[in-house]
Amino acid sequence: MESTRSNLQAVGLPPNSERKFPHEFSGGQRQRIGIARALTMEPELIVLDEPVSNLDVSIRSQILNLLKDIQEARQLSYLLISHDMASVEYMSHRIGVMYLGRLVEVGTAEAVTTRPLHPYTATLVAAATSPGRTPPWQLPLIGEVPSPLDTPPGCAFHPRCPYAMPVCHQDRPVLSEVEPQRWTACHLYPDHIETIDKGGNGAASPPSAAAEDAG
């Protein structure tokens, strides 16, 4: 019981919280209870699967700051799974970006969020870019996300990518180190990345133009 009280206090819950019923806690408090439950096992690694997705913005920042404080105090490692690139950037040292179950980019948090290599990563970064800042790439997504049960041949992102070339429709790109400590799975590298328009004027090159330039 003493360990339970200690962990509840560590996540910022008031004294005697262990005597309350679940319906007496707010959404943010319930999230803190979930963190406290994980701490009871004294883990070295905690998997955080969308830890703040259902919380208000103000509560999100409190939970993320709490997680960082606990990580520093207890020397924990986190594996954070999230669609919120802003939260990922704030919490992470390294980022791996997945599309339809496959890694498309890996690198340090700073590198991935300031200089994305893969077009899909670039769309995530652009979506999380605050007003008044210009994202590194500005490109429109085409179409809908394919079914993970019936992924397209070649690069799974090619039906939505404005830079898709013929090879993207046929061959699945391999995750390769294209810069020191930077990996991406994209046929634009190393030969075609300098030929594309990343949307500096607010528009991406049409797929046909990108394919012709790359050809």
Backbone bond lengths (Angstrom), bond angles and torsions (degrees), N, CA, C in turn:
res aa  C-N    CA-C-N  psi(-1)  N-CA   C-N-CA  omega(-1)  CA-C   N-CA-C  phi
1 M - - - 1.457 - - 1.529 111.04 -
2 E 1.331 116.39 -37.11 1.455 120.09 179.91 1.521 111.21 -63.92
3 S 1.345 116.32 -38.40 1.463 120.20 177.24 1.526 110.65 -64.41
4 T 1.328 116.94 -38.95 1.461 120.95 178.29 1.511 110.80 -62.49
5 R 1.342 116.70 -46.49 1.462 120.30 179.02 1.528 110.58 -60.74
6 S 1.332 116.18 -42.40 1.460 120.33 -178.22 1.528 111.55 -62.32
7 N 1.332 116.35 -42.54 1.468 119.23 -179.21 1.522 111.86 -71.29
8 L 1.329 117.36 -35.29 1.459 120.03 176.57 1.519 111.15 -65.26
9 Q 1.308 116.51 -38.50 1.465 120.21 176.56 1.524 110.96 -69.22
10 A 1.339 116.51 -34.48 1.465 120.63 -179.58 1.518 112.01 -63.78
11 V 1.334 117.55 -28.24 1.467 120.56 179.22 1.525 112.24 -96.83
12 G 1.324 116.90 9.85 1.458 120.83 171.94 1.509 116.14 87.52
13 L 1.336 118.00 18.47 1.470 119.97 177.12 1.531 110.00 -88.36
14 P 1.331 117.68 148.82 1.461 120.59 -175.90 1.525 112.31 -71.09
15 P 1.332 117.30 162.08 1.473 120.97 177.32 1.529 111.33 -56.63
16 N 1.317 114.74 150.84 1.471 123.22 179.56 1.530 113.56 68.70
17 S 1.330 117.25 14.59 1.467 119.56 177.56 1.521 111.56 -63.66
18 E 1.339 116.18 -26.92 1.464 119.23 -178.70 1.528 112.22 -67.30
19 R 1.339 117.17 -12.36 1.467 120.62 -179.09 1.533 112.51 -96.53
20 K 1.329 117.14 -1.73 1.461 119.87 -177.12 1.535 110.94 -90.00
21 F 1.335 115.16 161.03 1.455 121.68 175.16 1.530 109.87 -90.64
22 P 1.350 117.72 156.29 1.469 120.42 -176.85 1.522 114.26 -54.10
23 H 1.353 117.70 -38.61 1.457 119.68 -176.34 1.521 112.85 -69.14
24 E 1.322 117.48 -9.13 1.464 121.11 -179.35 1.522 112.25 -87.12
25 F 1.329 117.07 -3.35 1.469 120.42 -177.84 1.521 110.88 -105.20
26 S 1.323 116.02 147.64 1.464 121.67 174.56 1.525 109.58 -77.79
27 G 1.349 115.88 173.65 1.458 119.70 179.15 1.514 112.43 -61.35
28 G 1.334 116.37 -42.65 1.461 119.68 178.49 1.521 112.36 -64.98
29 Q 1.341 116.49 -38.71 1.465 120.10 178.18 1.526 111.22 -66.64
30 R 1.327 117.01 -36.74 1.462 119.57 178.06 1.522 110.89 -65.41
31 Q 1.326 115.79 -35.66 1.463 118.82 176.88 1.524 110.32 -65.98
32 R 1.321 117.12 -37.09 1.464 120.88 176.79 1.531 110.62 -65.50
33 I 1.329 116.76 -36.37 1.462 120.32 177.63 1.528 109.94 -63.78
34 G 1.341 115.70 -40.42 1.462 119.02 177.20 1.520 112.32 -60.16
35 I 1.324 116.59 -39.11 1.470 120.50 176.98 1.522 110.10 -66.58
36 A 1.339 116.57 -42.85 1.469 120.43 179.45 1.521 111.24 -61.19
37 R 1.324 117.51 -39.50 1.471 121.20 178.26 1.523 110.19 -60.58
38 A 1.330 116.41 -41.86 1.462 119.39 179.14 1.525 111.48 -65.30
39 L 1.325 116.65 -35.04 1.461 120.29 -178.04 1.524 112.92 -70.52
40 T 1.340 117.80 -22.52 1.463 119.81 -176.79 1.527 112.22 -63.51
41 M 1.325 117.78 -24.15 1.463 121.49 179.93 1.519 112.23 -86.11
42 E 1.338 116.97 -1.15 1.471 122.84 -178.74 1.531 111.03 50.99
43 P 1.334 116.90 55.66 1.466 119.80 -175.74 1.527 112.30 -78.97
44 E 1.318 115.07 162.40 1.458 121.12 170.65 1.528 110.41 -95.71
45 L 1.337 116.55 -23.37 1.464 122.80 179.71 1.520 109.34 -132.37
46 I 1.344 115.85 133.83 1.463 121.69 174.85 1.528 108.12 -123.36
47 V 1.328 116.24 130.17 1.463 122.04 175.62 1.526 108.25 -89.78
48 L 1.311 116.49 121.65 1.465 123.01 -179.47 1.521 108.04 -109.27
49 D 1.332 116.51 102.00 1.465 121.53 -177.77 1.530 108.95 -99.49
50 E 1.340 115.92 103.98 1.471 122.67 -177.85 1.534 110.80 48.42
51 P 1.330 118.51 59.33 1.470 120.34 -171.79 1.522 114.85 -69.48
52 V 1.342 118.31 -18.48 1.471 119.31 -177.21 1.521 112.12 -127.38
53 S 1.319 118.45 16.49 1.468 120.56 -171.45 1.527 113.03 -66.98
54 N 1.327 118.44 -29.16 1.461 120.74 -176.16 1.528 113.30 -103.32
55 L 1.321 116.79 16.27 1.462 120.49 -175.67 1.528 110.98 -108.11
56 D 1.338 115.95 155.13 1.455 120.96 173.57 1.525 109.90 -63.36
57 V 1.331 115.65 157.46 1.466 120.53 -175.79 1.523 111.47 -57.76
58 S 1.328 117.30 -43.97 1.467 120.18 -178.62 1.529 111.65 -64.30
59 I 1.333 116.69 -37.81 1.459 120.75 179.14 1.532 110.33 -72.44
60 R 1.323 116.80 -34.11 1.470 120.43 178.61 1.518 110.90 -55.57
61 S 1.324 115.93 -48.70 1.461 119.61 -177.25 1.526 110.81 -63.34
62 Q 1.321 117.32 -36.28 1.465 120.34 178.09 1.527 111.25 -63.91
63 I 1.336 116.80 -43.79 1.460 120.96 -178.46 1.531 110.26 -67.70
64 L 1.329 116.88 -42.43 1.460 119.73 179.88 1.530 111.14 -64.36
65 N 1.331 116.62 -41.37 1.469 119.63 177.15 1.524 110.92 -64.78
66 L 1.333 116.48 -38.36 1.461 120.65 177.10 1.529 110.44 -61.83
67 L 1.325 117.01 -45.40 1.458 120.69 -179.92 1.526 111.16 -61.36
68 K 1.327 117.10 -39.90 1.465 119.68 178.82 1.530 111.19 -66.97
69 D 1.326 116.65 -39.75 1.468 119.89 178.50 1.528 110.85 -64.00
70 I 1.331 116.84 -43.08 1.464 120.69 179.10 1.528 110.27 -65.24
71 Q 1.319 116.69 -40.24 1.461 120.25 179.37 1.525 111.00 -59.84
72 E 1.325 115.77 -44.47 1.465 119.42 -179.63 1.525 111.29 -68.38
73 A 1.336 116.53 -41.54 1.465 120.13 -176.62 1.525 112.06 -68.96
74 R 1.340 117.01 -36.34 1.465 120.72 -174.09 1.518 113.33 -108.80
75 Q 1.342 116.37 3.54 1.469 121.14 177.97 1.528 111.44 55.32
76 L 1.335 115.63 50.52 1.455 122.04 -178.83 1.517 111.16 -93.82
77 S 1.329 115.25 158.52 1.457 122.07 167.94 1.522 108.22 -109.07
78 Y 1.331 116.17 143.22 1.453 121.61 177.86 1.526 109.79 -118.11
79 L 1.311 115.67 141.79 1.462 122.20 165.01 1.519 105.76 -111.56
80 L 1.321 116.51 104.43 1.465 122.43 -174.55 1.521 110.00 -97.83
81 I 1.327 116.53 125.41 1.458 123.12 176.90 1.524 107.31 -112.05
82 S 1.336 117.32 120.84 1.461 119.21 -175.44 1.521 110.47 -161.96
83 H 1.350 115.67 153.23 1.452 121.83 170.87 1.531 111.01 -96.01
84 D 1.319 117.01 -4.09 1.458 122.14 -177.06 1.524 108.98 -92.39
85 M 1.342 116.92 98.86 1.464 120.61 -175.04 1.521 112.10 -63.86
86 A 1.333 117.92 -30.57 1.463 120.18 178.81 1.529 110.55 -64.05
87 S 1.331 117.31 -43.50 1.461 120.97 177.53 1.522 110.86 -66.65
88 V 1.332 116.37 -40.77 1.466 120.55 179.15 1.523 110.38 -61.31
89 E 1.329 116.31 -45.42 1.466 119.88 179.82 1.532 111.11 -61.53
90 Y 1.330 116.64 -41.26 1.462 120.93 -177.73 1.521 112.37 -67.13
91 M 1.322 116.68 -35.92 1.461 120.74 -171.71 1.527 114.04 -93.27
92 S 1.318 118.31 -21.48 1.466 120.01 -162.68 1.525 113.45 -102.95
93 H 1.333 113.92 153.04 1.459 121.97 167.52 1.525 110.23 -96.28
94 R 1.339 116.11 -38.60 1.456 122.32 176.69 1.527 108.66 -131.11
95 I 1.335 114.82 148.68 1.463 120.84 -177.42 1.530 109.57 -127.56
96 G 1.332 115.17 135.07 1.451 121.58 169.46 1.518 108.12 -117.96
97 V 1.330 117.42 123.12 1.464 122.59 -178.28 1.523 108.67 -100.14
98 M 1.349 115.87 129.88 1.461 121.13 -179.31 1.516 110.17 -117.05
99 Y 1.331 114.97 145.02 1.464 121.29 172.78 1.521 107.88 -132.74
100 L 1.336 116.06 121.46 1.461 122.80 -177.34 1.536 111.55 50.76
101 G 1.336 114.70 43.90 1.455 120.07 171.73 1.513 116.05 85.13
102 R 1.333 118.32 4.01 1.462 120.82 -179.76 1.527 110.45 -125.56
103 L 1.318 115.21 141.46 1.457 119.72 176.65 1.521 110.24 -68.14
104 V 1.342 115.56 131.75 1.455 120.14 176.28 1.528 111.98 -115.95
105 E 1.337 117.08 -14.85 1.460 119.72 177.54 1.524 110.22 -160.67
106 V 1.330 115.94 142.83 1.463 122.61 176.76 1.529 107.75 -140.69
107 G 1.336 116.00 138.24 1.454 120.07 176.98 1.512 110.15 179.89
108 T 1.325 115.89 -177.71 1.454 119.70 176.28 1.525 109.18 -67.02
109 A 1.322 115.89 155.66 1.459 119.94 -178.05 1.527 111.13 -59.57
110 E 1.321 116.65 -42.83 1.467 119.82 -179.17 1.519 111.45 -63.89
111 A 1.339 116.57 -43.95 1.465 119.96 -177.62 1.521 111.57 -66.49
112 V 1.327 116.80 -45.45 1.460 120.41 -176.59 1.527 111.31 -64.68
113 T 1.320 117.55 -38.79 1.469 120.41 -174.97 1.525 113.49 -85.72
114 T 1.319 117.93 -15.69 1.469 119.73 178.43 1.522 112.26 -107.32
115 R 1.353 117.02 -28.16 1.467 120.82 179.09 1.530 109.73 -136.76
116 P 1.316 118.40 68.80 1.464 119.80 179.75 1.517 111.00 -61.71
117 L 1.326 116.04 144.13 1.454 121.26 -179.91 1.528 112.31 -98.35
118 H 1.333 116.84 -37.55 1.458 120.78 -175.52 1.531 110.31 -93.74
119 P 1.340 118.15 141.80 1.470 119.25 179.60 1.523 113.84 -56.67
120 Y 1.331 118.13 -36.50 1.470 119.05 179.05 1.525 110.94 -66.13
121 T 1.325 116.76 -43.46 1.463 119.88 176.00 1.516 110.52 -58.20
122 A 1.319 116.26 -40.33 1.465 120.42 -179.02 1.520 111.55 -61.17
123 T 1.345 117.46 -36.46 1.460 119.53 178.37 1.527 111.29 -68.35
124 L 1.332 117.19 -37.30 1.461 120.59 177.92 1.525 110.99 -65.56
125 V 1.327 115.96 -42.78 1.463 120.31 179.37 1.525 110.12 -65.03
126 A 1.333 117.24 -41.82 1.468 120.47 -179.98 1.522 110.70 -62.69
127 A 1.337 116.85 -39.09 1.464 120.39 -179.16 1.521 111.76 -66.24
128 A 1.343 116.94 -27.16 1.464 120.78 -178.00 1.529 112.56 -97.00
129 T 1.329 117.27 -0.85 1.463 120.40 -178.79 1.518 109.85 -72.36
130 S 1.317 116.41 129.03 1.464 121.02 -177.07 1.528 110.69 -71.29
131 P 1.347 116.99 154.01 1.466 120.65 177.81 1.529 110.94 -57.01
132 G 1.321 115.42 141.44 1.451 119.93 -178.93 1.507 113.72 94.83
133 R 1.341 117.25 -12.83 1.463 121.56 176.99 1.517 109.33 -110.81
134 T 1.317 116.53 147.31 1.459 121.62 179.08 1.521 109.08 -98.91
135 P 1.339 118.26 123.63 1.461 120.00 179.26 1.524 111.07 -66.96
136 P 1.340 118.20 154.71 1.464 121.20 -178.57 1.527 112.93 -58.66
137 W 1.354 116.40 -40.60 1.463 121.77 175.26 1.529 107.55 -121.72
138 Q 1.323 115.94 145.71 1.457 120.40 172.98 1.528 107.10 -127.29
139 L 1.331 115.87 103.58 1.457 118.94 -176.22 1.515 110.24 -142.53
140 P 1.317 116.29 143.93 1.460 119.92 177.87 1.515 110.87 -83.96
141 L 1.326 116.92 145.29 1.456 120.97 172.21 1.527 109.45 -88.46
142 I 1.315 115.84 142.72 1.457 122.11 -178.29 1.523 108.96 -106.57
143 G 1.317 118.32 134.77 1.451 121.37 170.92 1.519 114.11 73.46
144 E 1.345 114.33 -162.83 1.455 122.29 -175.95 1.523 110.74 -113.72
145 V 1.339 116.29 163.14 1.461 121.10 177.22 1.530 108.89 -67.48
146 P 1.333 118.73 125.83 1.469 120.60 178.50 1.524 111.61 -65.52
147 S 1.311 116.18 161.44 1.459 120.65 175.96 1.523 109.82 -70.25
148 P 1.339 117.93 132.30 1.467 119.77 176.04 1.525 112.72 -64.91
149 L 1.333 117.09 -15.00 1.460 120.98 177.18 1.523 112.19 -83.53
150 D 1.332 115.53 -13.25 1.466 120.42 -179.25 1.521 108.17 -144.60
151 T 1.329 116.25 68.74 1.457 120.60 -176.57 1.525 110.31 -72.30
152 P 1.328 117.20 147.51 1.465 120.47 -179.67 1.527 110.92 -64.96
153 P 1.325 117.42 155.02 1.470 119.62 174.10 1.524 110.58 -69.06
154 G 1.314 115.89 163.97 1.456 119.04 -179.43 1.513 111.27 69.11
155 C 1.312 116.00 -140.46 1.465 121.01 176.24 1.525 108.83 -74.69
156 A 1.323 117.49 124.35 1.469 120.68 -177.06 1.522 112.22 -63.28
157 F 1.329 117.61 -20.64 1.461 120.92 -178.00 1.528 112.34 -87.49
158 H 1.326 118.33 -8.33 1.471 119.30 -170.29 1.534 113.87 -61.88
159 P 1.362 121.71 -31.53 1.469 118.05 178.78 1.526 113.76 -65.30
160 R 1.321 117.64 -18.02 1.466 121.47 -176.57 1.523 112.26 -111.53
161 C 1.321 117.48 -2.46 1.463 120.91 -171.79 1.522 110.85 -94.25
162 P 1.328 118.78 125.24 1.467 120.77 178.86 1.522 113.50 -71.69
163 Y 1.332 117.38 -9.00 1.465 120.94 -179.34 1.530 112.65 -106.09
164 A 1.330 117.71 10.14 1.461 120.84 -173.92 1.529 111.34 -59.65
165 M 1.329 115.22 134.46 1.461 123.42 177.24 1.525 108.41 -111.71
166 P 1.319 118.27 167.73 1.467 119.70 179.53 1.524 113.54 -52.96
167 V 1.317 117.58 -39.39 1.464 120.07 -178.47 1.526 111.06 -63.23
168 C 1.320 117.43 -28.53 1.467 120.90 -178.81 1.528 111.40 -66.87
169 H 1.335 116.17 -27.48 1.465 120.94 -179.97 1.525 111.96 -77.83
170 Q 1.338 116.78 -16.38 1.462 120.29 -170.41 1.526 113.53 -113.76
171 D 1.337 117.45 -43.87 1.468 121.40 -171.00 1.523 110.77 -114.27
172 R 1.312 115.84 131.71 1.456 120.10 176.22 1.526 109.56 -76.01
173 P 1.332 118.60 123.60 1.463 120.05 -179.40 1.529 111.52 -69.58
174 V 1.317 115.41 147.76 1.457 122.42 -179.72 1.521 108.97 -95.10
175 L 1.333 116.52 140.19 1.467 120.25 175.86 1.524 108.51 -66.47
176 S 1.332 116.56 114.19 1.461 121.62 -173.30 1.526 110.18 -130.70
177 E 1.329 115.64 150.52 1.462 121.24 177.46 1.524 108.39 -80.52
178 V 1.329 116.74 109.95 1.462 120.87 -177.74 1.522 112.14 -101.65
179 E 1.328 116.49 -16.86 1.460 124.25 172.34 1.520 106.39 -141.41
180 P 1.335 118.20 162.43 1.466 118.88 177.02 1.534 111.41 -55.28
181 Q 1.329 116.30 122.08 1.464 123.74 179.03 1.528 113.05 62.66
182 R 1.347 117.75 25.40 1.463 122.34 176.62 1.519 107.89 -131.41
183 W 1.335 115.71 123.80 1.458 121.28 -179.41 1.526 109.45 -121.81
184 T 1.327 116.16 143.53 1.452 120.71 173.35 1.524 109.64 -149.61
185 A 1.327 115.47 154.67 1.461 122.06 175.91 1.519 107.27 -113.68
186 C 1.327 116.70 89.31 1.460 121.12 -174.79 1.518 109.27 -156.44
187 H 1.345 116.64 133.57 1.461 121.69 -178.90 1.525 112.67 -74.47
188 L 1.315 118.01 -6.94 1.466 119.55 175.39 1.521 112.04 -67.36
189 Y 1.327 115.65 -21.14 1.467 120.12 -176.74 1.515 109.82 -102.83
190 P 1.349 116.57 142.29 1.469 127.35 -1.39 1.526 114.80 -95.28
191 D 1.336 117.67 -3.98 1.466 119.30 -165.42 1.517 115.26 -90.88
192 H 1.342 118.49 -24.42 1.458 119.56 -168.88 1.525 114.59 -112.38
193 I 1.312 118.21 -7.76 1.461 120.07 -172.77 1.526 111.64 -62.49
194 E 1.326 117.80 -30.95 1.460 120.15 -178.19 1.520 112.29 -81.13
195 T 1.335 118.21 -8.27 1.463 120.54 -177.25 1.520 113.16 -93.37
196 I 1.330 117.91 -9.20 1.462 119.67 -174.53 1.521 111.44 -94.14
197 D 1.322 115.73 157.82 1.458 123.07 173.45 1.526 107.70 -95.38
198 K 1.319 117.29 114.23 1.463 120.93 -178.86 1.526 112.32 -82.65
199 G 1.308 116.81 12.14 1.462 119.46 174.59 1.503 113.62 86.19
200 G 1.309 118.35 31.32 1.460 120.59 -179.99 1.512 112.99 -60.05
201 N 1.353 115.78 -25.43 1.456 119.73 177.66 1.515 112.24 -102.29
202 G 1.368 115.20 14.96 1.454 119.39 175.16 1.503 114.54 95.54
203 A 1.333 119.23 4.18 1.457 121.17 179.74 1.504 110.00 -143.05
204 A 1.311 116.53 140.82 1.456 121.57 178.27 1.524 109.46 -88.88
205 S 1.337 115.84 156.59 1.450 120.18 176.18 1.525 110.25 -64.16
206 P 1.349 118.25 140.43 1.464 120.02 175.11 1.506 110.16 -60.72
207 P 1.330 118.13 149.89 1.457 121.04 -179.93 1.504 113.32 -55.02
208 S 1.341 118.09 -40.05 1.458 120.46 -178.68 1.510 111.03 -64.21
209 A 1.347 116.42 -40.81 1.457 119.60 179.74 1.507 110.29 -66.97
210 A 1.343 116.59 -40.69 1.466 119.61 -179.90 1.515 110.45 -63.35
211 A 1.350 116.73 -40.01 1.453 120.19 -179.87 1.518 110.69 -66.84
212 E 1.336 117.70 -40.17 1.454 120.68 -179.65 1.516 110.82 -67.51
213 D 1.339 116.47 -42.82 1.463 119.27 178.49 1.508 110.97 -61.35
214 A 1.373 115.18 -39.58 1.453 119.25 -177.15 1.516 112.25 -74.91
215 G 1.328 116.61 -21.78 1.440 119.42 -176.51 1.508 112.35 -75.04
